[in-house]
Structures are given as C-alpha cells and as structure tokens.
C-alpha cells in the first residue's frame, strides 16, 4: 500500500467517524426539539389553568373562604 493510499484510507475513516458523530448530533437535536416542544405545550396548559384559577378566585364571593386551608372538608 502506498503512502497516498494510506492517507486516503485515513481520510475515509475520519470522514466516516465524522458522519457518525453528525448522525448522533442530529438524533440528539431532534430529541431536544421534541422535549422543548412538549414543555412549551405543558407551559401553555399551565398558563391556561392558572388563568382559570385566578378567574375563579376573583369570582368567588368575599364571604367564602379564600384559602383551601379555611375550607371544611366535605366529610365533616
């Protein structure tokens, strides 16, 4: 094997290793994007829930308990 062939073989090996690393990086990026997407949906749902709770608290008559600790459980 000539020096040139040896060098080409080494370059091919390096390119193959880089392609593997790139594929792994793509997989990781895709997984992270999916995670961020799911977290964003969860954040949006939590914001809706919080908005609903705020509206319920504001709509509650002032004579009712404003804290869950002040409420009597239904089994009493």
C-alpha positions in Angstrom: 0.0 0.0 0.0 1.4 3.3 -1.0 1.6 6.4 1.3 -1.1 8.0 -0.8 -3.5 5.1 -0.4 -2.8 5.0 3.3 -3.6 8.7 3.6 -6.8 8.3 1.6 -7.8 5.4 3.9 -7.2 7.5 6.9 -9.3 10.3 5.4 -12.1 8.0 4.6 -12.0 6.7 8.2 -12.1 10.2 9.6 -14.9 11.1 7.3 -16.9 8.0 8.4 -16.3 8.9 12.0 -17.5 12.5 11.4 -20.6 11.2 9.7 -21.4 9.0 12.7 -20.9 11.9 15.0 -23.1 14.1 12.8 -25.8 11.5 12.8 -25.7 11.2 16.6 -25.8 15.0 16.9 -28.9 15.1 14.6 -30.6 12.5 16.8 -29.8 14.4 19.9 -31.0 17.7 18.4 -34.3 16.0 17.3 -34.8 14.6 20.8 -34.2 18.0 22.4 -36.5 19.8 20.0 -39.3 17.3 20.9 -38.6 17.9 24.6 -38.8 21.6 24.2 -42.0 21.3 22.1 -43.6 19.2 24.8 -42.5 21.5 27.6 -43.9 24.5 25.7 -47.3 22.8 25.4 -47.2 22.0 29.1 -46.3 25.6 30.0 -49.2 26.9 27.8 -51.6 24.5 29.5 -50.4 25.5 32.9 -50.9 29.2 32.0 -54.4 28.4 31.0 -55.0 26.6 34.2 -53.6 29.5 36.2 -55.7 32.0 34.4 -58.8 29.9 35.1 -57.9 29.6 38.8 -57.4 33.4 39.0 -60.8 34.0 37.5 -62.4 31.5 39.9 -60.8 33.3 42.9 -61.8 36.7 41.7 -65.4 35.5 41.0 -65.8 33.9 44.5 -68.0 35.9 46.9 -66.0 37.7 49.5 -67.8 35.8 52.4 -66.4 32.4 51.3 -63.0 31.2 52.4 -60.2 32.4 50.2 -57.8 29.7 51.2 -58.2 25.9 50.9 -56.9 25.6 54.4 -60.0 27.6 55.6 -62.4 25.3 53.9 -64.0 22.4 55.7 -63.6 19.0 54.0 -66.8 17.5 52.6 -66.7 14.6 55.0 -67.3 16.8 58.1 
